Amino acid sequence: MSKYAVEQRRLTYRGREFHFVSYEGQPANPRRSQPATEAAWWLMSAGKRWEVMPYRSGQAEQEIDRLLTEWLETHVFQSQSESGE
């Protein structure tokens, strides 16, 4: 059985640097009432993390960067424009 390798991506977008990390999925834990999770990309910032999108093994770097940038545009920058920033 192969061990999951964490991947990291750093993107500079709109003059800001963003750090994304992939985490492997986890099986469900019924004793703790925790559902199973899939492998995913997470945005890391200020000691917190936010789930971004599913992780797909073998996905091209250009495709990952495009999808991460689309997520930033929708969830980070659109939110700022709506709040008047």
KAVEN-V376182 format. One record per backbone hydrogen bond with DSSP energy under -1.0 kcal/mol. CO is the residue of the C=O (numbers start at 1). NH is the residue of the N-H. Records with the same first field share a line. If there is no record, write none. Layout:
CO=NH + NH
This chain:
7=22
9=20
11=18
13=16
16=13
18=11
19=44
20=9
21=42
23=40
26=37
29=32 + 34
34=29
39=55
40=23
41=52 + 53
42=21
43=50
45=48
48=45
50=43
53=41
56=59
60=64
61=65
62=66
63=67
64=68
65=69
66=70
67=71
68=72
69=73
70=74
71=75
72=76 + 77
73=78
76=80
77=81
78=82
79=83
80=85
